[in-house]
Amino acid sequence: MPEVDEIIPVSRGGDPLAWDNVRLTHRRCNRLKSNKSDAYARARLEHMPQPRATSLPLHASPW
């Protein structure tokens, strides 16, 4: 679900009404970023474990 993200968060002096300070983002990304910088959010994403593949190999049958 899309949300509006302030590039410079309001809590850090950003203007929520300035078009050059807002953009669309995913809800998950916006929650992860919180009131921090984009660099902070990227660093957190790089250190999060990636989901494991759950698909079966092509030669395997689920039955």
All heavy atoms as TSV, in Angstrom:
chain	resi	resn	atom	element	x	y	z
A	1	MET	N	N	0.839	-1.171	0.000
A	1	MET	CA	C	0.000	0.000	0.000
A	1	MET	C	C	0.891	1.244	0.000
A	1	MET	O	O	1.797	1.370	0.816
A	1	MET	CB	C	-0.894	-0.017	1.232
A	1	MET	CG	C	-1.700	1.234	1.380
A	1	MET	SD	S	-3.142	1.070	2.429
A	1	MET	CE	C	-4.209	0.180	1.362
A	2	PRO	N	N	0.667	2.184	-0.906
A	2	PRO	CA	C	1.504	3.383	-0.963
A	2	PRO	C	C	1.195	4.362	0.161
A	2	PRO	O	O	0.075	4.462	0.631
A	2	PRO	CB	C	1.171	3.990	-2.317
A	2	PRO	CG	C	-0.155	3.456	-2.677
A	2	PRO	CD	C	-0.295	2.128	-1.995
A	3	GLU	N	N	2.231	5.046	0.585
A	3	GLU	CA	C	2.115	6.113	1.583
A	3	GLU	C	C	2.955	7.295	1.132
A	3	GLU	O	O	3.833	7.157	0.289
A	3	GLU	CB	C	2.651	5.649	2.945
A	3	GLU	CG	C	1.816	4.623	3.627
A	3	GLU	CD	C	2.309	4.329	5.032
A	3	GLU	OE1	O	3.415	4.737	5.415
A	3	GLU	OE2	O	1.564	3.677	5.747
A	4	VAL	N	N	2.693	8.437	1.718
A	4	VAL	CA	C	3.501	9.629	1.460
A	4	VAL	C	C	4.620	9.651	2.493
A	4	VAL	O	O	4.392	9.486	3.683
A	4	VAL	CB	C	2.653	10.917	1.553
A	4	VAL	CG1	C	3.520	12.153	1.415
A	4	VAL	CG2	C	1.571	10.901	0.484
A	5	ASP	N	N	5.832	9.838	2.023
A	5	ASP	CA	C	7.013	9.888	2.887
A	5	ASP	C	C	7.631	11.271	2.778
A	5	ASP	O	O	7.747	11.817	1.683
A	5	ASP	CB	C	8.024	8.833	2.429
A	5	ASP	CG	C	9.343	8.916	3.164
A	5	ASP	OD1	O	9.327	9.094	4.394
A	5	ASP	OD2	O	10.396	8.795	2.508
A	6	GLU	N	N	8.005	11.835	3.905
A	6	GLU	CA	C	8.748	13.091	3.885
A	6	GLU	C	C	10.230	12.752	3.758
A	6	GLU	O	O	10.757	11.981	4.551
A	6	GLU	CB	C	8.530	13.903	5.165
A	6	GLU	CG	C	7.141	14.481	5.313
A	6	GLU	CD	C	6.204	13.547	6.063
A	6	GLU	OE1	O	6.681	12.612	6.737
A	6	GLU	OE2	O	4.989	13.748	5.959
A	7	ILE	N	N	10.895	13.292	2.784
A	7	ILE	CA	C	12.314	13.032	2.576
A	7	ILE	C	C	13.095	13.502	3.799
A	7	ILE	O	O	13.915	12.779	4.346
A	7	ILE	CB	C	12.798	13.703	1.276
A	7	ILE	CG1	C	12.046	13.093	0.091
A	7	ILE	CG2	C	14.306	13.558	1.122
A	7	ILE	CD1	C	12.183	13.852	-1.205
A	8	ILE	N	N	12.830	14.729	4.246
A	8	ILE	CA	C	13.334	15.211	5.533
A	8	ILE	C	C	12.139	15.155	6.473
A	8	ILE	O	O	11.174	15.907	6.298
A	8	ILE	CB	C	13.893	16.643	5.440
A	8	ILE	CG1	C	15.035	16.701	4.426
A	8	ILE	CG2	C	14.365	17.131	6.818
A	8	ILE	CD1	C	15.513	18.099	4.134
A	9	PRO	N	N	12.151	14.250	7.442
A	9	PRO	CA	C	10.994	14.086	8.322
A	9	PRO	C	C	10.600	15.390	9.029
A	9	PRO	O	O	11.453	16.229	9.346
A	9	PRO	CB	C	11.463	13.043	9.344
A	9	PRO	CG	C	12.569	12.308	8.658
A	9	PRO	CD	C	13.231	13.319	7.789
A	10	VAL	N	N	9.309	15.533	9.256
A	10	VAL	CA	C	8.788	16.713	9.941
A	10	VAL	C	C	9.445	16.861	11.310
A	10	VAL	O	O	9.776	17.972	11.726
A	10	VAL	CB	C	7.245	16.627	10.069
A	10	VAL	CG1	C	6.694	17.787	10.874
A	10	VAL	CG2	C	6.606	16.585	8.689
A	11	SER	N	N	9.667	15.730	11.991
A	11	SER	CA	C	10.287	15.784	13.319
A	11	SER	C	C	11.729	16.293	13.272
A	11	SER	O	O	12.308	16.632	14.295
A	11	SER	CB	C	10.260	14.405	13.981
A	11	SER	OG	O	11.051	13.488	13.247
A	12	ARG	N	N	12.305	16.349	12.079
A	12	ARG	CA	C	13.680	16.854	11.920
A	12	ARG	C	C	13.720	18.159	11.126
A	12	ARG	O	O	14.740	18.516	10.551
A	12	ARG	CB	C	14.544	15.801	11.262
A	12	ARG	CG	C	14.665	14.550	12.127
A	12	ARG	CD	C	15.665	13.594	11.532
A	12	ARG	NE	N	15.799	12.417	12.348
A	12	ARG	CZ	C	16.748	12.245	13.262
A	12	ARG	NH1	N	17.640	13.165	13.467
A	12	ARG	NH2	N	16.801	11.127	13.958
A	13	GLY	N	N	12.557	18.831	11.060
A	13	GLY	CA	C	12.516	20.149	10.432
A	13	GLY	C	C	12.022	20.182	9.006
A	13	GLY	O	O	12.001	21.239	8.382
A	14	GLY	N	N	11.610	19.050	8.455
A	14	GLY	CA	C	11.107	19.012	7.089
A	14	GLY	C	C	9.710	19.598	6.976
A	14	GLY	O	O	8.945	19.596	7.937
A	15	ASP	N	N	9.374	20.106	5.805
A	15	ASP	CA	C	8.064	20.704	5.547
A	15	ASP	C	C	7.166	19.669	4.869
A	15	ASP	O	O	7.436	19.273	3.738
A	15	ASP	CB	C	8.230	21.935	4.659
A	15	ASP	CG	C	6.931	22.664	4.384
A	15	ASP	OD1	O	5.856	22.193	4.827
A	15	ASP	OD2	O	6.981	23.704	3.704
A	16	PRO	N	N	6.075	19.226	5.540
A	16	PRO	CA	C	5.213	18.212	4.946
A	16	PRO	C	C	4.385	18.738	3.778
A	16	PRO	O	O	3.787	17.959	3.043
A	16	PRO	CB	C	4.311	17.796	6.110
A	16	PRO	CG	C	4.227	19.004	6.961
A	16	PRO	CD	C	5.595	19.656	6.846
A	17	LEU	N	N	4.338	20.051	3.585
A	17	LEU	CA	C	3.550	20.634	2.505
A	17	LEU	C	C	4.388	21.020	1.288
A	17	LEU	O	O	3.849	21.444	0.279
A	17	LEU	CB	C	2.776	21.850	3.026
A	17	LEU	CG	C	1.843	21.556	4.213
A	17	LEU	CD1	C	1.187	22.827	4.693
A	17	LEU	CD2	C	0.815	20.501	3.852
A	18	ALA	N	N	5.697	20.876	1.383
A	18	ALA	CA	C	6.583	21.205	0.258
A	18	ALA	C	C	6.646	20.010	-0.688
A	18	ALA	O	O	7.002	18.904	-0.280
A	18	ALA	CB	C	7.976	21.560	0.769
A	19	TRP	N	N	6.271	20.220	-1.939
A	19	TRP	CA	C	6.248	19.120	-2.913
A	19	TRP	C	C	7.623	18.493	-3.107
A	19	TRP	O	O	7.729	17.305	-3.401
A	19	TRP	CB	C	5.715	19.609	-4.263
A	19	TRP	CG	C	4.243	19.831	-4.240
A	19	TRP	CD1	C	3.599	21.030	-4.243
A	19	TRP	CD2	C	3.220	18.828	-4.192
A	19	TRP	NE1	N	2.243	20.838	-4.200
A	19	TRP	CE2	C	1.982	19.492	-4.172
A	19	TRP	CE3	C	3.232	17.436	-4.167
A	19	TRP	CZ2	C	0.773	18.811	-4.135
A	19	TRP	CZ3	C	2.029	16.764	-4.116
A	19	TRP	CH2	C	0.815	17.440	-4.105
A	20	ASP	N	N	8.692	19.262	-2.939
A	20	ASP	CA	C	10.024	18.692	-3.128
A	20	ASP	C	C	10.514	17.939	-1.890
A	20	ASP	O	O	11.629	17.424	-1.885
A	20	ASP	CB	C	11.030	19.771	-3.541
A	20	ASP	CG	C	11.170	20.896	-2.516
A	20	ASP	OD1	O	10.311	21.001	-1.617
A	20	ASP	OD2	O	12.132	21.662	-2.641
A	21	ASN	N	N	9.674	17.843	-0.853
A	21	ASN	CA	C	10.044	17.093	0.343
A	21	ASN	C	C	9.173	15.850	0.537
A	21	ASN	O	O	9.295	15.165	1.538
A	21	ASN	CB	C	9.957	17.982	1.595
A	21	ASN	CG	C	10.571	17.314	2.801
A	21	ASN	OD1	O	11.654	16.730	2.724
A	21	ASN	ND2	N	9.872	17.342	3.921
A	22	VAL	N	N	8.287	15.560	-0.398
A	22	VAL	CA	C	7.420	14.386	-0.264
A	22	VAL	C	C	7.544	13.493	-1.488
A	22	VAL	O	O	7.892	13.940	-2.573
A	22	VAL	CB	C	5.942	14.770	-0.028
A	22	VAL	CG1	C	5.772	15.475	1.299
A	22	VAL	CG2	C	5.407	15.613	-1.153
A	23	ARG	N	N	7.262	12.200	-1.255
A	23	ARG	CA	C	7.286	11.214	-2.347
A	23	ARG	C	C	6.439	10.017	-1.921
A	23	ARG	O	O	6.147	9.833	-0.745
A	23	ARG	CB	C	8.702	10.767	-2.641
A	23	ARG	CG	C	9.326	10.077	-1.435
A	23	ARG	CD	C	10.727	9.675	-1.682
A	23	ARG	NE	N	11.331	9.299	-0.395
A	23	ARG	CZ	C	12.604	9.212	-0.195
A	23	ARG	NH1	N	13.438	9.483	-1.161
A	23	ARG	NH2	N	13.074	8.856	0.974
A	24	LEU	N	N	6.069	9.187	-2.886
A	24	LEU	CA	C	5.357	7.956	-2.576
A	24	LEU	C	C	6.349	6.879	-2.184
A	24	LEU	O	O	7.457	6.814	-2.727
A	24	LEU	CB	C	4.555	7.472	-3.788
A	24	LEU	CG	C	3.275	8.220	-4.079
A	24	LEU	CD1	C	2.616	7.654	-5.327
A	24	LEU	CD2	C	2.318	8.170	-2.913
A	25	THR	N	N	5.960	6.054	-1.260
A	25	THR	CA	C	6.796	4.944	-0.824
A	25	THR	C	C	5.898	3.803	-0.384
A	25	THR	O	O	4.705	3.984	-0.182
A	25	THR	CB	C	7.747	5.383	0.305
A	25	THR	OG1	O	8.673	4.341	0.573
A	25	THR	CG2	C	6.992	5.701	1.570
A	26	HIS	N	N	6.473	2.618	-0.244
A	26	HIS	CA	C	5.734	1.476	0.297
A	26	HIS	C	C	5.567	1.654	1.803
A	26	HIS	O	O	6.447	2.213	2.464
A	26	HIS	CB	C	6.501	0.168	0.069
A	26	HIS	CG	C	6.698	-0.154	-1.357
A	26	HIS	ND1	N	7.902	0.032	-1.982
A	26	HIS	CD2	C	5.845	-0.637	-2.291
A	26	HIS	CE1	C	7.788	-0.345	-3.240
A	26	HIS	NE2	N	6.556	-0.738	-3.455
A	27	ARG	N	N	4.472	1.150	2.338
A	27	ARG	CA	C	4.229	1.260	3.786
A	27	ARG	C	C	5.370	0.624	4.570
A	27	ARG	O	O	5.867	1.192	5.540
A	27	ARG	CB	C	2.907	0.596	4.149
A	27	ARG	CG	C	2.666	0.580	5.660
A	27	ARG	CD	C	1.315	0.084	5.998
A	27	ARG	NE	N	0.391	1.155	5.642
A	27	ARG	CZ	C	-0.924	1.073	5.795
A	27	ARG	NH1	N	-1.462	-0.012	6.265
A	27	ARG	NH2	N	-1.689	2.076	5.462
A	28	ARG	N	N	5.804	-0.566	4.148
A	28	ARG	CA	C	6.878	-1.258	4.870
A	28	ARG	C	C	8.164	-0.425	4.883
A	28	ARG	O	O	8.830	-0.292	5.913
A	28	ARG	CB	C	7.138	-2.616	4.224
A	28	ARG	CG	C	8.253	-3.376	4.889
A	28	ARG	CD	C	8.380	-4.769	4.275
A	28	ARG	NE	N	9.423	-5.493	4.932
A	28	ARG	CZ	C	10.622	-5.731	4.392
A	28	ARG	NH1	N	10.901	-5.317	3.180
A	28	ARG	NH2	N	11.531	-6.401	5.057
A	29	CYS	N	N	8.490	0.157	3.747
A	29	CYS	CA	C	9.704	0.977	3.662
A	29	CYS	C	C	9.586	2.227	4.531
A	29	CYS	O	O	10.544	2.622	5.188
A	29	CYS	CB	C	9.970	1.376	2.218
A	29	CYS	SG	S	10.315	-0.018	1.125
A	30	ASN	N	N	8.409	2.836	4.531
A	30	ASN	CA	C	8.208	4.037	5.326
A	30	ASN	C	C	8.310	3.727	6.816
A	30	ASN	O	O	8.878	4.499	7.583
A	30	ASN	CB	C	6.842	4.651	4.996
A	30	ASN	CG	C	6.758	6.111	5.349
A	30	ASN	OD1	O	7.758	6.773	5.565
A	30	ASN	ND2	N	5.544	6.615	5.411
A	31	ARG	N	N	7.780	2.583	7.241
A	31	ARG	CA	C	7.866	2.192	8.650
A	31	ARG	C	C	9.319	1.883	9.024
A	31	ARG	O	O	9.763	2.212	10.117
A	31	ARG	CB	C	7.007	0.959	8.933
A	31	ARG	CG	C	5.553	1.147	8.652
A	31	ARG	CD	C	4.897	1.987	9.724
A	31	ARG	NE	N	3.468	2.044	9.497
A	31	ARG	CZ	C	2.806	3.155	9.235
A	31	ARG	NH1	N	3.442	4.297	9.158
A	31	ARG	NH2	N	1.514	3.134	9.041
A	32	LEU	N	N	10.031	1.247	8.115
A	32	LEU	CA	C	11.427	0.917	8.369
A	32	LEU	C	C	12.274	2.186	8.516
A	32	LEU	O	O	13.094	2.300	9.410
A	32	LEU	CB	C	11.970	0.048	7.232
A	32	LEU	CG	C	13.416	-0.374	7.354
A	32	LEU	CD1	C	13.509	-1.557	8.306
A	32	LEU	CD2	C	13.950	-0.757	5.994
A	33	LYS	N	N	12.029	3.142	7.638
A	33	LYS	CA	C	12.789	4.393	7.659
A	33	LYS	C	C	12.456	5.221	8.899
A	33	LYS	O	O	13.335	5.843	9.483
A	33	LYS	CB	C	12.492	5.206	6.403
A	33	LYS	CG	C	13.250	6.514	6.358
A	33	LYS	CD	C	12.878	7.314	5.135
A	33	LYS	CE	C	13.470	8.705	5.255
A	33	LYS	NZ	N	12.691	9.701	4.601
A	34	SER	N	N	11.199	5.228	9.296
A	34	SER	CA	C	10.737	6.006	10.453
A	34	SER	C	C	11.127	7.469	10.248
A	34	SER	O	O	10.828	8.038	9.195
A	34	SER	CB	C	11.321	5.428	11.736
A	34	SER	OG	O	10.831	6.104	12.858
A	35	ASN	N	N	11.787	8.090	11.199
A	35	ASN	CA	C	12.191	9.490	11.028
A	35	ASN	C	C	13.696	9.606	10.776
A	35	ASN	O	O	14.317	10.604	11.089
A	35	ASN	CB	C	11.782	10.333	12.237
A	35	ASN	CG	C	12.569	9.997	13.480
A	35	ASN	OD1	O	13.157	8.926	13.584
A	35	ASN	ND2	N	12.588	10.910	14.434
A	36	LYS	N	N	14.258	8.544	10.202
A	36	LYS	CA	C	15.701	8.520	9.913
A	36	LYS	C	C	15.944	8.859	8.439
A	36	LYS	O	O	15.031	9.149	7.695
A	36	LYS	CB	C	16.265	7.126	10.218
A	36	LYS	CG	C	15.930	6.588	11.596
A	36	LYS	CD	C	16.577	7.383	12.693
A	36	LYS	CE	C	16.471	6.752	14.056
A	36	LYS	NZ	N	15.156	6.551	14.600
A	37	SER	N	N	17.180	8.746	8.008
A	37	SER	CA	C	17.550	9.061	6.629
A	37	SER	C	C	17.367	7.847	5.718
A	37	SER	O	O	17.220	6.717	6.176
A	37	SER	CB	C	19.019	9.498	6.581
A	37	SER	OG	O	19.851	8.389	6.896
A	38	ASP	N	N	17.407	8.102	4.419
A	38	ASP	CA	C	17.357	7.005	3.446
A	38	ASP	C	C	18.550	6.071	3.631
A	38	ASP	O	O	18.421	4.860	3.511
A	38	ASP	CB	C	17.376	7.551	2.018
A	38	ASP	CG	C	16.056	8.178	1.616
A	38	ASP	OD1	O	15.056	8.038	2.355
A	38	ASP	OD2	O	16.020	8.821	0.542
A	39	ALA	N	N	19.719	6.631	3.936
A	39	ALA	CA	C	20.917	5.809	4.130
A	39	ALA	C	C	20.724	4.855	5.307
A	39	ALA	O	O	21.132	3.692	5.243
A	39	ALA	CB	C	22.135	6.706	4.372
A	40	TYR	N	N	20.093	5.317	6.365
A	40	TYR	CA	C	19.806	4.469	7.525
A	40	TYR	C	C	18.897	3.305	7.119
A	40	TYR	O	O	19.162	2.157	7.468
A	40	TYR	CB	C	19.146	5.315	8.615
A	40	TYR	CG	C	18.591	4.489	9.759
A	40	TYR	CD1	C	19.422	4.099	10.801
A	40	TYR	CD2	C	17.253	4.121	9.792
A	40	TYR	CE1	C	18.920	3.350	11.856
A	40	TYR	CE2	C	16.749	3.371	10.844
A	40	TYR	CZ	C	17.581	2.985	11.861
A	40	TYR	OH	O	17.092	2.238	12.891
A	41	ALA	N	N	17.839	3.607	6.376
A	41	ALA	CA	C	16.901	2.564	5.947
A	41	ALA	C	C	17.589	1.549	5.028
A	41	ALA	O	O	17.386	0.341	5.164
A	41	ALA	CB	C	15.703	3.187	5.252
A	42	ARG	N	N	18.420	2.031	4.109
A	42	ARG	CA	C	19.137	1.109	3.209
A	42	ARG	C	C	20.072	0.192	3.990
A	42	ARG	O	O	20.172	-0.996	3.716
A	42	ARG	CB	C	19.922	1.904	2.176
A	42	ARG	CG	C	19.075	2.434	1.075
A	42	ARG	CD	C	19.919	3.013	-0.065
A	42	ARG	NE	N	19.072	3.814	-0.903
A	42	ARG	CZ	C	19.001	5.139	-0.862
A	42	ARG	NH1	N	19.777	5.818	-0.048
A	42	ARG	NH2	N	18.183	5.797	-1.643
A	43	ALA	N	N	20.762	0.749	4.970
A	43	ALA	CA	C	21.680	-0.054	5.791
A	43	ALA	C	C	20.908	-1.130	6.543
A	43	ALA	O	O	21.359	-2.273	6.645
A	43	ALA	CB	C	22.456	0.830	6.755
A	44	ARG	N	N	19.752	-0.784	7.067
A	44	ARG	CA	C	18.936	-1.777	7.782
A	44	ARG	C	C	18.483	-2.874	6.831
A	44	ARG	O	O	18.481	-4.043	7.181
A	44	ARG	CB	C	17.717	-1.115	8.414
A	44	ARG	CG	C	18.089	-0.360	9.661
A	44	ARG	CD	C	16.965	-0.103	10.602
A	44	ARG	NE	N	16.243	-1.286	11.000
A	44	ARG	CZ	C	15.005	-1.281	11.482
A	44	ARG	NH1	N	14.369	-0.139	11.612
A	44	ARG	NH2	N	14.405	-2.382	11.835
A	45	LEU	N	N	18.074	-2.494	5.619
A	45	LEU	CA	C	17.628	-3.497	4.649
A	45	LEU	C	C	18.761	-4.439	4.256
A	45	LEU	O	O	18.541	-5.631	4.072
A	45	LEU	CB	C	17.065	-2.820	3.394
A	45	LEU	CG	C	15.674	-2.239	3.532
A	45	LEU	CD1	C	15.317	-1.442	2.288
A	45	LEU	CD2	C	14.651	-3.346	3.765
A	46	GLU	N	N	19.970	-3.910	4.123
A	46	GLU	CA	C	21.117	-4.736	3.745
A	46	GLU	C	C	21.452	-5.765	4.819
A	46	GLU	O	O	21.972	-6.824	4.518
A	46	GLU	CB	C	22.339	-3.863	3.472
A	46	GLU	CG	C	22.237	-3.078	2.197
A	46	GLU	CD	C	23.397	-2.115	2.008
A	46	GLU	OE1	O	24.327	-2.096	2.859
A	46	GLU	OE2	O	23.362	-1.373	1.019
A	47	HIS	N	N	21.145	-5.479	6.072
A	47	HIS	CA	C	21.482	-6.389	7.162
A	47	HIS	C	C	20.326	-7.283	7.590
A	47	HIS	O	O	20.486	-8.103	8.479
A	47	HIS	CB	C	22.002	-5.589	8.362
A	47	HIS	CG	C	23.323	-4.962	8.081
A	47	HIS	ND1	N	23.440	-3.740	7.456
A	47	HIS	CD2	C	24.577	-5.392	8.299
A	47	HIS	CE1	C	24.722	-3.450	7.320
A	47	HIS	NE2	N	25.438	-4.428	7.826
A	48	MET	N	N	19.165	-7.130	6.948
A	48	MET	CA	C	18.026	-7.984	7.284
A	48	MET	C	C	18.172	-9.317	6.556
A	48	MET	O	O	18.606	-9.358	5.406
A	48	MET	CB	C	16.707	-7.324	6.874
A	48	MET	CG	C	16.375	-6.089	7.668
A	48	MET	SD	S	14.851	-5.352	7.108
A	48	MET	CE	C	13.755	-6.006	8.321
A	49	PRO	N	N	17.803	-10.414	7.205
A	49	PRO	CA	C	17.872	-11.704	6.517
A	49	PRO	C	C	16.883	-11.746	5.361
A	49	PRO	O	O	15.775	-11.225	5.467
A	49	PRO	CB	C	17.507	-12.717	7.594
A	49	PRO	CG	C	16.943	-11.943	8.716
A	49	PRO	CD	C	17.350	-10.510	8.557
A	50	GLN	N	N	17.325	-12.328	4.270
A	50	GLN	CA	C	16.473	-12.452	3.092
A	50	GLN	C	C	15.570	-13.668	3.239
A	50	GLN	O	O	15.977	-14.685	3.800
A	50	GLN	CB	C	17.336	-12.586	1.830
A	50	GLN	CG	C	18.198	-11.375	1.570
A	50	GLN	CD	C	17.371	-10.125	1.351
A	50	GLN	OE1	O	16.410	-10.142	0.611
A	50	GLN	NE2	N	17.739	-9.046	2.021
A	51	PRO	N	N	14.329	-13.587	2.736
A	51	PRO	CA	C	13.455	-14.757	2.813
A	51	PRO	C	C	14.018	-15.916	2.001
A	51	PRO	O	O	14.639	-15.704	0.963
A	51	PRO	CB	C	12.136	-14.262	2.233
A	51	PRO	CG	C	12.417	-12.971	1.584
A	51	PRO	CD	C	13.721	-12.458	2.102
A	52	ARG	N	N	13.825	-17.123	2.499
A	52	ARG	CA	C	14.324	-18.303	1.799
A	52	ARG	C	C	13.342	-18.702	0.705
A	52	ARG	O	O	12.139	-18.544	0.850
A	52	ARG	CB	C	14.485	-19.455	2.771
A	52	ARG	CG	C	15.452	-19.120	3.891
A	52	ARG	CD	C	15.584	-20.263	4.803
A	52	ARG	NE	N	16.873	-20.872	4.510
A	52	ARG	CZ	C	17.262	-22.030	4.971
A	52	ARG	NH1	N	16.475	-22.729	5.739
A	52	ARG	NH2	N	18.445	-22.508	4.664
A	53	ALA	N	N	13.862	-19.242	-0.353
A	53	ALA	CA	C	13.008	-19.740	-1.437
A	53	ALA	C	C	12.247	-20.958	-0.941
A	53	ALA	O	O	12.810	-21.851	-0.314
A	53	ALA	CB	C	13.861	-20.098	-2.648
A	54	THR	N	N	10.968	-20.992	-1.219
A	54	THR	CA	C	10.145	-22.112	-0.751
A	54	THR	C	C	9.618	-22.951	-1.900
A	54	THR	O	O	8.860	-23.878	-1.694
A	54	THR	CB	C	8.951	-21.606	0.073
A	54	THR	OG1	O	8.194	-20.702	-0.727
A	54	THR	CG2	C	9.425	-20.912	1.341
A	55	SER	N	N	10.029	-22.633	-3.120
A	55	SER	CA	C	9.528	-23.405	-4.251
A	55	SER	C	C	10.268	-24.740	-4.357
A	55	SER	O	O	11.411	-24.886	-3.944
A	55	SER	CB	C	9.695	-22.613	-5.550
A	55	SER	OG	O	11.060	-22.338	-5.762
A	56	LEU	N	N	9.578	-25.704	-4.909
A	56	LEU	CA	C	10.153	-27.036	-5.094
A	56	LEU	C	C	10.990	-27.079	-6.358
A	56	LEU	O	O	10.704	-26.367	-7.318
A	56	LEU	CB	C	9.033	-28.071	-5.200
A	56	LEU	CG	C	8.167	-28.234	-3.960
A	56	LEU	CD1	C	7.004	-29.154	-4.284
A	56	LEU	CD2	C	8.982	-28.800	-2.829
A	57	PRO	N	N	12.013	-27.909	-6.416
A	57	PRO	CA	C	12.758	-28.076	-7.660
A	57	PRO	C	C	11.816	-28.579	-8.756
A	57	PRO	O	O	10.800	-29.213	-8.478
A	57	PRO	CB	C	13.805	-29.139	-7.312
A	57	PRO	CG	C	13.866	-29.180	-5.826
A	57	PRO	CD	C	12.536	-28.718	-5.336
A	58	LEU	N	N	12.173	-28.317	-10.004
A	58	LEU	CA	C	11.317	-28.696	-11.119
A	58	LEU	C	C	11.054	-30.198	-11.196
A	58	LEU	O	O	9.992	-30.637	-11.604
A	58	LEU	CB	C	11.934	-28.226	-12.450
A	58	LEU	CG	C	11.971	-26.709	-12.637
A	58	LEU	CD1	C	12.693	-26.395	-13.927
A	58	LEU	CD2	C	10.566	-26.145	-12.638
A	59	HIS	N	N	12.010	-31.027	-10.780
A	59	HIS	CA	C	11.840	-32.475	-10.904
A	59	HIS	C	C	11.070	-33.083	-9.721
A	59	HIS	O	O	10.675	-34.222	-9.769
A	59	HIS	CB	C	13.205	-33.159	-11.055
A	59	HIS	CG	C	14.087	-32.968	-9.851
A	59	HIS	ND1	N	14.865	-31.848	-9.715
A	59	HIS	CD2	C	14.283	-33.709	-8.747
A	59	HIS	CE1	C	15.528	-31.936	-8.576
A	59	HIS	NE2	N	15.192	-33.045	-7.962
A	60	ALA	N	N	10.842	-32.315	-8.702
A	60	ALA	CA	C	10.141	-32.852	-7.530
A	60	ALA	C	C	8.629	-32.757	-7.732
A	60	ALA	O	O	8.130	-31.829	-8.338
A	60	ALA	CB	C	10.532	-32.077	-6.280
A	61	SER	N	N	7.937	-33.709	-7.202
A	61	SER	CA	C	6.488	-33.704	-7.268
A	61	SER	C	C	5.926	-33.558	-5.859
A	61	SER	O	O	6.363	-34.251	-4.947
A	61	SER	CB	C	5.992	-35.019	-7.887
A	61	SER	OG	O	4.586	-35.089	-7.791
A	62	PRO	N	N	4.956	-32.681	-5.669
A	62	PRO	CA	C	4.391	-32.531	-4.335
A	62	PRO	C	C	3.452	-33.669	-3.955
A	62	PRO	O	O	3.004	-33.759	-2.843
A	62	PRO	CB	C	3.616	-31.193	-4.438
A	62	PRO	CG	C	3.301	-31.047	-5.887
A	62	PRO	CD	C	4.415	-31.727	-6.613
A	63	TRP	N	N	3.174	-34.618	-4.884
A	63	TRP	CA	C	2.262	-35.735	-4.602
A	63	TRP	C	C	2.985	-37.044	-4.533
A	63	TRP	O	O	3.670	-37.595	-5.127
A	63	TRP	CB	C	1.153	-35.806	-5.657
A	63	TRP	CG	C	0.304	-34.595	-5.581
A	63	TRP	CD1	C	-0.689	-34.355	-4.708
A	63	TRP	CD2	C	0.403	-33.429	-6.373
A	63	TRP	NE1	N	-1.224	-33.115	-4.914
A	63	TRP	CE2	C	-0.576	-32.528	-5.947
A	63	TRP	CE3	C	1.229	-33.030	-7.415
A	63	TRP	CZ2	C	-0.771	-31.289	-6.512
A	63	TRP	CZ3	C	1.015	-31.810	-7.979
A	63	TRP	CH2	C	0.043	-30.943	-7.523
